[in-house]
Amino acid sequence: MSTVSVAELKSAIAAALQQVRDGQAAIAAASQNIESAQGSLTAVTAGSGHDSVATAQAALAQAAAELEQSLAATFAAAEQAEAYAATL
């Protein structure tokens, strides 16, 4: 088993946290794109009443909710990693 110094461990945690922040930015961008798609779809299908339109809107709403949950999970993970790093 290799020994890792505290400095190396903190550096590795910092690198992982940067990856989390990058992921958070990607999730936020995806959320904005989904929101834009929902608006566009609503605008072009206004009054349609077709089942496929309702299904598409529901799927986009689900995707938006799941992205929000994913973002919340990354914040929780980062908080715990930062708390651990603070104990070192």
N, C-alpha and C positions, 0 to 999 in steps of 0.2 A: 504494500500500500504506500502510495507516495504522500509526502507531506507537503501541504500548501501553506504558505505564510499568510498571515492575516491581511497583509497588503495585497497579495495575489487574490485572495478570496474577495476582498472588497472591490478590487478591480474587475473581477469576473462578474460580481453582482451588478456593478455599475454598467457593464457591457450588456448584461441581460436586461437591465431596466431600460437601457436605450432601445433595445430591440422591442420591448413592450411599448415604449412611447411611439416607435415607428409603426407598430401594429395598431395602436390606438388611432394614429393619424389615418391609417388606411381604413379602419372601421368607420371613422368619422366621414371620410370621403365617400365610402360606399353608402353610408346612411343618407348623405346629401343627394347622391345619385338616385337612390331609391325614392326619396321624397320628390325629387324632380320628375322621375318617371311616373309616380302616382299622379302628380298634378297634370302632366301631359296627357296621360291616359284618360283622366277624368274630363279634361277639356275636349279631347277629340271624340269621346264616346258619350258625351252628355245626352241624356234622354234615350239612350240605346235600349236599356232594359234587358239586354241579352245576357243569358246565364254565363257565357264565357267572359264577359266584361266583369261581372260581379266576382267570378272566380279569380280572375287576374288581379283585381283590386284586393281581394282577400289575401291572395298569396303575397302581394307586395306589402300589405300591412303586417303579415306574419314575418316576412323577411326583415322589415324595419324593427319590429319588436325583438327579434332574435339578435339583430345587430346591437341593439341597445343593451340587451342582456350580456352579450359578449363584451361590450365596452365596460360595463359595470364589473364584470369578472376580472378584466385586466387591471382595473383600478384597485380592486381588492388584492389581487396578486402582488401588484407593485407595492402597495402599502405594507403587506406582510414581508416582502423582500427587504424593503427599506428599514422596517423595524428590526429585522434580523441583523442587517448590516450595522445598524446603530449599536447593537449589543457587542459587536466585535472590538 
